[in-house]
Amino acid sequence: MQIDLRTVSIQPQRQAYDHLVQRFGDKPASRYQEGSYDIQATENLHYRPTWAPDKELYDASLTRIVMADWYALKDPRQFYYSTYTLARARQQDSVEANFEFVESRGLLGLLDPQLKQLALDLLVPLRHAAWGANQNNALVCGYGFGAIFTQPCMYHAMDNLGIAQYLSRFGLLLGGVEALDAGKRAWQSAQLWQPLRRYVEDTLVIRDPFELYVAQNLALDGLLYPLIYERAVDDELAGRGASAVAMLTCFMSDWAQETRKWIDAVLKVAAAESEANATLLGQWSRHWSDRAAAALLPVIEQVYGRNADEVVGEQLAVLNARLGKIGIRP
């Protein structure tokens, strides 16, 4: 008996969903496209929100930014749920390895007590700022328009929650529960933390989701992460012998550099949409970045003393140059 094997090519009747074919043409769609494009609820919402009866439940006019197509705000990382969780799982493994390395070799016991206390004073209260960032990005996700814009905001919210947990773990490792209590008291009462606390609390009541995106993800995070983690921790504290602290906070530096690409891409497209958008984004950027710089100055003074003003000014200039590259005049 002889068996002849043949290869048969079966042409699929459909290359992609109709809405993706209309947008990208009749060709297979990527998982990112399937999970991100044209899935914003726009019809059959049944009722208007009681707190804003002049608006739809999901309404693009909740922000002053106007886009002809909200799905132009593409995430260059192309994160959807699967790729996002896989990327963060790999980073989690790396962070766990760092914590294990530092703990198993007793590296924190080698820290100078004054340097150790400085690290606690600088970093532990920031877990409250990270929680504020979590709340703000959740609001942008809830009230923004277009899944391709709002979806990464929820990932960003969960990242900030994870950062708050890492900082809590850092505090427990270096100073136990007492360090967390001291950090909370500092956030609530210490004079040097009140400008940043006020900034965070003021952003919690912003109702324009795109302005909140600028105030939190561009202005505050655009200064806080380079100043605290890249300069104060990685450069200054590590240079004084606290390399273990830099190892325990390496996720924050890596995360800030990665998410910066997404933030810049969104703002660049929004600014290029119209002169009105670019002007509005410039006004928001200038207002909130100036406030963020003033709020972070007393925090940075813990590390840099009288040189803090110069350090913050340098980082503000870097942020302004970054804005210029994406077409926003601060």
N, C-alpha and C positions, 0 to 999 in steps of 0.2 A: 504494500500500500504506500502510495506516495502522497505527501502533503505539501502543497504549494502555499507559501506564506506571501501575502501581498500587503502592502501599505496603502491604506485608504485614507485620504484626506477628507475630513468632514467639515464643510464650511458652516460655521454657526449662522443661524438666521438673524441674530442680533449681535452687533459688536458692542453695544453699550446701551444704557438707559436713554430714553428719548431726550431728556433734558440735557444730558451730556453730549449727545449727538448734535443737538442744536448749538451747543456752545463750542465744542471742540472738533466736530466733524464725525463722520461715520468710521470710527476706529476704536480699538479697545481702550478703555479708560483705566487709569491707575487706581489703586486703592485709595490714595489720597483724594483724587477727584471724586470718587464714588462717595467717600465719607465726608466731603466738605462742601461741594458745590450745589447751589440751588436747593438747599434743604431747609431754608428759613421758613417758618410758618408765616403765611401772609393772608390766608383766607379761612373762613369758617371759624373765627375765634370766639364767636358766640356772644361775648359781652366786652364792654370797655372797662378798664380798671376804675374802681370806685374812687381811687385817690387822684385820678387824672381822666375824667370822663370825656375830655376833648381829644384824647389819644387812643390809638389802638393798643391792644395788649402788647404787641411787638410793633414798634413804630420808629421808622428812621428819623422822624423829626424830633425825637427826644434829644438829639445833638444838633448843634449849629453847623457842624460839618455836613456838607452836601456832596453825595457821590452819585454819579449816574449809574454805576454798577458797584455795589458794595462787595461783590466777589472779586474785585480787582485787588483787594487787600490780601494778597497771597502770602502765606508763611513760607519763606525760602527753605526752612528745615523740612517742610512737607510733613509736619506732625499730624497724624490722626492717632486714635487711641492705641493701636498696636505699636506703631513706631515710637510713640512717646514713652509708653511703659517699658519697652525694651531698652531704649536709651537710658532712662533713669535707673533701670535695674542694673545695668552695667556700671553706672556711676555709684550706685549704692554699694555694690561689691567692692569698689575701690575705696570708698569712704570707710566701710567696715574693716578693710585690711589696714587702713591707716590707724584707726582707733585701736585695733588689736596690736599693731606694732608699737604704738606709743605706750599702751598699758602694759604689755608683756615685758617691755624692757625698762619700765620705770622711768621714762624720760621726763615725765612731769615732776618727779621728785628731784631732778637735777636743776630745775628752774630756780633762779634767784627769787626769794619770797616777794620782793618789791615788784619784780617783773611779772610774777604770777598774779599778784593783786591788780596790777595795771591791766593785764589781759582780761581779768574778770570784770573790772570796772568798765572797760571799753566795750566788751562784747555781750555780756549777759543781758543788759537792758535792751539790746537791739532785738531780742526775740519778740518784744512787744511791738516794735516797728514792723517786723516781718509779719506778725499777725494782722496789723493794719493793712499791709500790702495784700494779704490773703483776702481780706474783706473787700478791698477796693477792686481787685480783679474779678472777684465773684460778682460784684455789682455791674462791672463792664460787661461781663458775660450775660448777665440777666437782662440788662437794658440796652445793650448794643444791638446792632442789626447786621445780619449776614453771618452765617455759621463759620465762614472762613476767617472772620475777624474775631468772633466771640469764642469759638472753640479753643484757640490757643490761650485766651485769657483765663479760662478755667484751668488749663494745665499750669499756667503761670501762678494762679492762686494756690494750687496744691504744692507747687514748688516752694512758695513762700511759707506755707505751713510746714513743709519738710525742713526748711532752713530754721524756722523757729524751734523745731524739735532738735535739730543738731546743736543749736546754741544752748538749749536746755540741757542736753546731754553733756556738752562741753562744761557748763557750769557745775553740773553734778560731779563730773570727773575731777575738776580742779578744786571745788570747794563744798561739795555736798549740797543738801537742801538749803543750808544757810546762804549759799551763794545765790540761789534763785530768789530767796526772800529779799536779800540785799539788793539784787538787781531790780526787783519789783518796786522796792521802796525808793530806789534812785530814780526810776522812771516816773514815779508818782510825785516825788517831793524834791529831789536834788535840783538845784537851780540850773545846772549846766544841761540837764536833759529836757527842761520845760519848753524851749523853742522847738525842738524836734517833736516832742509830744504834741504840742499845739498844731504843728504842721500836719501830723498824722490825723489828729482829730478833726481838723478843718477839712481835710480831704474826704473824710468819711461822710460828709454831708453834701459833697458835690453831686449834682443830679445829671449833669451832661456827661454821658459815658465817655465821650472822646476827650473832653477836657480832663476827666479823671485819669484816663490813659496817659495823657501827657504829664499831669502832675505827679503821678505815682511812678510809672514805668520809665519815663524819660527824665524828668527833672530830679526827683528824689533818688531813685535807684541809679541814675546816671552819674550822680555825685557820690552817693553813699558807698557803693561797692568799690569803686576805684580808691576812694579816700581811706576807707576802713580796711578792706581786705588786701588790696594790691599795694597800697603805700604803707599804711600804719602797721599792718600785720606782716605781709610778705617782705617788705623792705626794712622797716624800722625795728619791729620787735624781733624778727628773725635775725637781723644783724646784731642785736644785743644778746643773742643766745637762746631765743624762744622759737627755734625752728619747729619744735613739737607743736606749738600753737598754729603755725602755718600749715602743718600737715593736717591738723584737725579741722581746719577751715578751708581746705583747698577746694571743696565743692563750690563754695560761694564765688570764688574768683573764676573758676571754669564756667559756672552757670551764667554769671554776668556777661562774660565774653560771648557765650553762645546766644543768649537771649537778645543781646544788643543787635544782632543781625536781623532778627525778626522785628524788633521795635523800629529800627531805622527803615526797613523795607516798607512797613505799613505807613509810616509818616511821609516817606518820600512819595509814595503813590498818592496819598491824600493831598499833599501840598501841590503836586503837579496837576491835580484835577482842575483847580481854578485859582485865580489870584485871591479870591475871597477866602478860600481855605488856607492858602499860604499865609495870608495876613493874620488870620485868626490863630493859626498854629504858632506863628511868631509871637503874638501877644501872650498867649498862654505859656509858651516856653520861657519867655523873658520873665514874666511874673513869678512863675513857680520855681524856676531855677535860681532866681535871686533869693527867694524865700528859703529854698532848700540849702543854699550856700550859707546863709545867715544862721539857719538852724543847726547845721553841722559844725560850725566854727567852734563853739565851746566844747563839743564832743572831741574834736581833733586836738584841741589844746591840751588834753590829758597826755597826749603823746608828744606833740611838737612844741608845746609851750608858746613862746612869743613868735615862733616861726609859723604858727598855725594859719595866720591870715594869708601869708604868702603861699602856703601849700594849697589852701582852699581856692585862692585866686588862680593858681596855675591849673587846677582841675576844672574850674569854671571856664577858663579859656579853652581847654580841651573839649569840653562839652559844646561850647559855642562853635568851635571849628567843625565838630561833628555835625551840628545842625546845618552849617553852611554847605557841607557836602551833600546833604539830602534835600537842599532847596528851601530851607527855612531860615529867614533872617531874624535872629533873636533880638 
